[in-house]
Amino acid sequence: MRIAITNLKGGTGKTTTAMHLATGLAAHGRTLLIDADEQGSATAWSQLIGDGCPFDVVTDAGADLHLRFDRLVASYAHVVIDAPPHDAAIVRSAIQLATNIVIPLTPSAMDVNRLWPMIELATTVHRGDAPSVLVLLTKVRPHTRTLRITRETLDEMGVPVSSIEIPQRELYRTAFGTIPNDPERYQSVVGELLRKEVVAA
């Protein structure tokens, strides 16, 4: 499985999502995380973990990832790409390398409004079989009107949305530099993605 964690808008929890999913997938096979964001947050995070990091990490913010990493990723059971915001060229390359696209999205009218360019990019740029797209709601405040409206709007747009929500919790805000440990939410997302892969196969 090759998962591109993408959103053209910043501040939606992409790196947190990438690190948690890579950790979860590492329990199911050799896993590589490609840090394609020039800020290098995933790289810094993994370096602080040190030798205990459960997956391999490479840092590369080039716009030709799909060309240079195609052979490398073949040696891994799972690959997670932490794509940058605001750089459509790198995001496009990450999508071409991916079999799955996960779009972290914070529930708000502004974030939903800025989602459509990302959806268009995700569904029009591909090589061979188009990757599946899944929106993952992050930094969620449960039982709010904003959350309800966000889900209703995404449903009207026909956008696939995970039933699993990542709440706004200190667990995620303080995880930087440690091995991600979320046996409930992100592990459930990993399970959902793996089940979809089995069905697709």
C-alpha positions as CSV (number, residue, x, y, z in Angstrom):
1,M,0.0,0.0,0.0
2,R,1.3,3.5,-0.9
3,I,-0.5,6.3,0.9
4,A,-0.1,9.9,0.1
5,I,-1.1,12.2,3.0
6,T,-2.1,15.4,1.2
7,N,-4.0,18.6,1.5
8,L,-3.1,21.9,-0.3
9,K,-4.1,23.7,2.9
10,G,-1.7,23.7,5.8
11,G,-2.5,23.1,9.5
12,T,-4.7,20.0,9.0
13,G,-2.5,17.4,10.8
14,K,-0.8,15.8,7.8
15,T,2.5,15.0,9.5
16,T,0.8,13.7,12.7
17,T,-1.4,11.5,10.4
18,A,1.6,10.4,8.4
19,M,3.6,9.4,11.5
20,H,0.7,7.6,13.1
21,L,-0.3,5.7,10.0
22,A,3.4,4.7,9.3
23,T,3.7,3.4,12.8
24,G,0.5,1.4,12.5
25,L,1.4,0.0,9.1
26,A,4.8,-1.0,10.3
27,A,3.1,-3.8,12.4
28,H,1.9,-5.2,9.1
29,G,5.0,-5.1,7.0
30,R,8.2,-3.2,6.3
31,T,7.2,0.5,6.0
32,L,8.8,3.6,4.5
33,L,7.9,7.2,5.2
34,I,8.9,9.7,2.5
35,D,9.1,13.2,4.0
36,A,8.3,15.3,1.0
37,D,7.6,18.5,2.9
38,E,10.6,20.9,2.8
39,Q,9.9,21.8,6.5
40,G,11.0,18.3,7.3
41,S,8.8,17.9,10.4
42,A,8.4,14.1,9.9
43,T,12.2,13.7,9.5
44,A,12.8,15.7,12.7
45,W,10.2,13.7,14.6
46,S,11.8,10.4,13.5
47,Q,15.3,11.5,14.4
48,L,14.2,12.3,17.9
49,I,12.7,8.8,18.1
50,G,16.1,7.4,17.0
51,D,16.8,3.7,16.6
52,G,13.4,2.8,18.0
53,C,11.6,4.3,15.0
54,P,9.5,1.4,13.6
55,F,9.8,2.5,10.0
56,D,12.4,3.8,7.6
57,V,12.4,7.5,6.6
58,V,13.8,9.3,3.6
59,T,13.7,13.0,3.1
60,D,13.0,14.4,-0.4
61,A,10.9,17.4,-1.4
62,G,11.4,17.0,-5.2
63,A,8.6,17.3,-7.7
64,D,9.6,14.0,-9.4
65,L,9.1,11.6,-6.5
66,H,7.2,9.2,-8.7
67,L,10.1,8.8,-11.1
68,R,12.9,8.5,-8.6
69,F,11.3,6.4,-5.9
70,D,9.3,4.0,-8.0
71,R,11.9,1.2,-7.7
72,L,12.7,1.9,-4.0
73,V,9.2,1.7,-2.8
74,A,8.8,-1.7,-4.4
75,S,11.0,-3.2,-1.7
76,Y,8.5,-2.1,1.0
77,A,5.1,-3.5,2.0
78,H,3.8,-0.1,2.8
79,V,4.8,3.5,1.9
80,V,3.5,6.7,3.5
81,I,4.2,10.1,1.8
82,D,4.0,13.2,3.9
83,A,3.2,15.7,1.2
84,P,3.6,19.5,1.7
85,P,0.8,22.1,1.5
86,H,0.8,24.9,-1.1
87,D,3.1,22.9,-3.5
88,A,0.9,21.3,-6.2
89,A,3.9,20.0,-8.1
90,I,5.1,17.8,-5.2
91,V,1.6,16.8,-4.3
92,R,0.9,15.8,-7.9
93,S,4.1,13.6,-7.9
94,A,3.1,12.0,-4.6
95,I,-0.3,11.2,-6.0
96,Q,1.3,9.5,-9.0
97,L,3.3,7.3,-6.6
98,A,0.3,6.4,-4.4
99,T,-2.4,3.8,-4.5
100,N,-4.3,5.6,-1.7
101,I,-4.8,9.3,-0.9
102,V,-5.7,10.3,2.6
103,I,-6.7,14.0,3.0
104,P,-6.7,15.2,6.6
105,L,-9.3,17.9,7.0
106,T,-10.2,20.1,10.0
107,P,-14.0,20.6,10.2
108,S,-14.7,24.2,9.3
109,A,-16.4,26.0,6.5
110,M,-13.1,27.5,5.3
111,D,-11.3,24.1,5.2
112,V,-14.2,22.5,3.3
113,N,-14.3,25.4,0.8
114,R,-10.6,24.9,0.1
115,L,-10.9,21.2,-0.2
116,W,-12.2,21.1,-3.7
117,P,-8.9,22.0,-5.5
118,M,-7.3,19.1,-3.6
119,I,-10.1,16.7,-4.6
120,E,-9.8,17.7,-8.3
121,L,-6.0,17.2,-8.2
122,A,-6.4,13.8,-6.5
123,T,-8.9,12.6,-9.0
124,T,-7.3,13.8,-12.2
125,V,-3.6,13.1,-11.6
126,H,-2.8,9.5,-11.7
127,R,-0.8,6.9,-13.4
128,G,-2.5,3.6,-14.3
129,D,-5.3,2.9,-11.9
130,A,-6.5,6.0,-10.1
131,P,-5.8,5.9,-6.3
132,S,-8.6,5.8,-3.9
133,V,-9.4,8.9,-2.0
134,L,-10.4,9.2,1.7
135,V,-11.0,12.3,3.7
136,L,-10.0,12.0,7.4
137,L,-11.5,14.5,9.8
138,T,-8.9,15.7,12.2
139,K,-8.8,18.0,15.2
140,V,-12.5,17.2,15.7
141,R,-14.6,18.6,18.5
142,P,-17.4,15.9,18.8
143,H,-21.1,16.7,18.8
144,T,-20.7,20.2,17.4
145,R,-22.8,21.9,14.7
146,T,-19.6,22.5,12.7
147,L,-18.8,18.8,12.6
148,R,-22.4,18.0,11.5
149,I,-22.4,20.6,8.8
150,T,-19.0,19.5,7.6
151,R,-20.1,15.9,7.2
152,E,-23.4,16.9,5.5
153,T,-21.5,19.2,3.0
154,L,-18.9,16.5,2.2
155,D,-21.7,14.0,1.7
156,E,-23.4,16.4,-0.8
157,M,-20.1,16.8,-2.6
158,G,-19.8,13.0,-2.9
159,V,-16.5,12.9,-1.1
160,P,-15.6,9.6,0.6
161,V,-15.1,10.4,4.3
162,S,-13.8,8.0,7.0
163,S,-16.3,7.1,9.7
164,I,-13.3,7.4,12.1
165,E,-12.6,10.9,13.5
166,I,-9.4,12.1,15.1
167,P,-10.3,14.3,18.1
168,Q,-8.5,17.4,19.2
169,R,-6.5,15.9,22.1
170,E,-3.3,16.5,23.9
171,L,-2.3,13.0,23.0
172,Y,-1.5,14.2,19.4
173,R,-0.2,17.7,20.3
174,T,2.5,16.2,22.6
175,A,3.4,13.2,20.5
176,F,6.2,14.9,18.6
177,G,9.5,13.1,19.1
178,T,7.9,10.0,20.5
179,I,6.7,6.8,18.9
180,P,3.1,7.5,18.0
181,N,0.8,5.6,20.3
182,D,-2.9,5.7,19.5
183,P,-4.4,2.2,19.8
184,E,-7.9,3.5,19.2
185,R,-8.3,6.1,16.5
186,Y,-5.4,6.0,14.1
187,Q,-5.1,2.2,14.5
188,S,-8.7,2.0,13.3
189,V,-7.8,4.1,10.3
190,V,-5.0,1.7,9.5
191,G,-7.5,-1.2,9.8
192,E,-9.9,0.6,7.5
193,L,-7.3,1.2,4.8
194,L,-6.0,-2.4,5.0
195,R,-9.6,-3.7,4.6
196,K,-10.2,-1.5,1.6
197,E,-7.0,-2.8,0.0
198,V,-8.1,-6.4,0.5
199,V,-11.5,-5.7,-1.1
200,A,-9.9,-3.8,-4.0
201,A,-7.6,-6.8,-4.6
